[in-house]
Amino acid sequence: MAIERTLTIIKPDAVKAGHVGDIIKIFEASRLKIVAARLVSLSKKEAEGFYAVHRGKGFFESLTTFMSSGPAIPMVLEGENAIASLREVMGATNPANAAPGTIRKLYASSIESNCVHGSDAPETAAFEIGYFFPGVDLV
């Protein structure tokens, strides 16, 4: 098994609802170690930059408005097969389809307000980590 790093974001809906600690406990119980974390309030332009891959899609405007609606917590997680492990504990994008016990089943209210983001591939993780932690030497 390979040790990887991935990016997650505890989104504004989960921060506002007070689920940050509960979500972190799930990460840690899944053997995902927090390597870096910060509290951010994304501007609309920053949210658009992060989600640029989705520009032109029907949900782009509402997604970037949502992600710039309040504080969020991007984190770098590390562990064995961290990308797949994170995606498994997050659950399906639509919480209605998420498995019991996953973060989205427990805390998300809709397909868009789904409380967490996670990188989907090593290349995506590299871009996303660099977006939120530019020039940071992660140990």
Rosetta blueprint (number, residue, H / E / L):
1 M L
2 A L
3 I E
4 E E
5 R E
6 T E
7 L E
8 T E
9 I E
10 I E
11 K L
12 P H
13 D H
14 A H
15 V H
16 K H
17 A H
18 G L
19 H L
20 V H
21 G H
22 D H
23 I H
24 I H
25 K H
26 I H
27 F H
28 E H
29 A H
30 S L
31 R L
32 L L
33 K E
34 I E
35 V E
36 A E
37 A E
38 R L
39 L L
40 V E
41 S L
42 L L
43 S L
44 K H
45 K H
46 E H
47 A H
48 E H
49 G H
50 F H
51 Y L
52 A H
53 V H
54 H H
55 R L
56 G L
57 K L
58 G L
59 F L
60 F H
61 E H
62 S H
63 L H
64 T H
65 T H
66 F H
67 M H
68 S L
69 S L
70 G L
71 P L
72 A E
73 I E
74 P E
75 M E
76 V E
77 L E
78 E E
79 G E
80 E E
81 N L
82 A H
83 I H
84 A H
85 S H
86 L H
87 R H
88 E H
89 V H
90 M H
91 G L
92 A L
93 T L
94 N L
95 P H
96 A H
97 N H
98 A L
99 A L
100 P L
101 G L
102 T L
103 I H
104 R H
105 K H
106 L H
107 Y H
108 A L
109 S L
110 S L
111 I L
112 E L
113 S L
114 N L
115 C L
116 V E
117 H E
118 G E
119 S L
120 D L
121 A L
122 P H
123 E H
124 T H
125 A H
126 A H
127 F H
128 E H
129 I H
130 G H
131 Y H
132 F H
133 F L
134 P L
135 G L
136 V L
137 D L
138 L L
139 V L
